[in-house]
Amino acid sequence: MLNKFFKFSERGTTPGTEVIAGATTFLAMAYIIFVNPNILATTGMDKTALITVTCLVTALATLMTGLFANAPIAMAPGMGLNAFFAYSLVLTEKVNWQTALGIVFISGLFFFILTLVGLRRKIVDAIPRSLISAMSVGIGLFITFIGLINLGIIQKNEATLVSAAPITSTVLIGLAGFLVMVTLEMKKIKGAMILGILAATLAALCMGKIAWPGAWFSLDVKLSPIAFQLDILGALKWGFLGSIFALMFMDLFDSIGSLVACCHQAKLTDEKGNIRGLNRLLSLDALASMLGAVFGTSTTTAYIESATGIGEGGRTGLTSIVTAGLFLLGMLFIPVIAIVPVYATAPALILVGFFMMKEIKEIDLSNIEEGFPAFVIIVMIALSYSIAAGLAFGFLSYVIFKTVRLKFREIQPAMWVIAALSLLHFIL
């Protein structure tokens, strides 16, 4: 029954592999339980409720992708999108957080409508294969950079922007965990990333770098301070159209970039390289944003950390279901989850970045018309610290290069729309 529903045999996986993959994805993105509430709490929202809502919304959204799309894709409140919500909408534009949630809901609704009419799918289909591969490579470098920072090997430098950091005891602990991961990966042992993370955490405990949790679980679960508090009518003003569009644009390229990269890595494509069930995934992405706004959090989107679970062999929706279940448990065991240090999970991001670099072989760098825009995407995603900005730069350069060569027929209509949205991204 399960094999028929999840298609384990068809996708070359097993239930055991899927469970390990789901747990790996959870460990790679569990940081959102702590980061998202810290950002959104600056708006005056209740922090304890935000922790609960972050776990709940992530679990529900990820469960939807597992049950309705049979995909190993996790969804959660997006990084960058939550910063836009808190620092731009509420703190800068002085929009109260209830109205800001209304704006999130409306942007998700518009996104859902665009998906139903097929525009989002046409946008993805219009992107050349070389640029799709560049997304994967660029996000891989981006993830690696984040991993190096979290590990403590890279630090901020006023003169050179970044530089190598001193090798501290915590860096050595993280590197030891990384060595465990790589060694087990070379031996083709499943769960390499989880075991590496656990090894680093245990080492940190033994060395006194982190403390044992004061409590094993907490029953302080509450939603009422922020759930069902969104103000949709207050958000229906012309003055908020720019903010609604900005959220739509950011989610568009964040979700498409993550979905394209992860689905290609998971081989969820047909013989032409098109992603199977992409419209359904995009619809669930939009519905997840609306659901998140109802419960009280910023825009929800597909998470690139899903690639960690895919790297462990996750190929079906069971991976997402396991991840969702662990986030639900996270609502009770936050004190335990909190002891896993960031330098213990950082090596997993670095290893995933390596895996995603494999897509570079699909880019024809000898053809400057498509090779250079791909190069722009790779470089700008990593160096601008923004998937959306990197894609916008690359898409614009692709259209400009083709226009200069007067090859208008090679630019699909939807690609012109993408270029226009990219230009508006920078203008706004």
Secondary structure, DSSP 8 states (H G I E B T S, - for coil): -HHHHH-TTTTT--HHHHHHHHHHHHHHHTTHHHHHHHHHGGGT--HHHHHHHHHHHHHHHHHHHHHHS-----EEE-TTHHHIIIIIIIIIT---HHHHHHHHHHHHHHHHHHHHTTHHHHHHHTS-HHHHHHHHHHHHHHHHHHHHHHHTSEEEETTTEEEE----HHHHHHHHHHHHHHHHHHTT-TTHHHHHHHHHHHHHHHTTSS---S-S-------TTTTT---HHHH-SGGGHHHHHHHHHHHHHHHHHHHHHHHHHTT-B-TTS-BTTHHHHHHHHHHHHHHHHHHT-S-EEE-TTHHHHHHTT--SHHHHHHHHHHHHHHTT-HHHHTTS-HHHHHHHHHHHHHHHGGGGGGS-TT-HHHHHHHHHHHHHHHHHT-HHHHHHHHHHHHHHHHHHTT-GGGS-HHHHHHHHHHHHHHH-
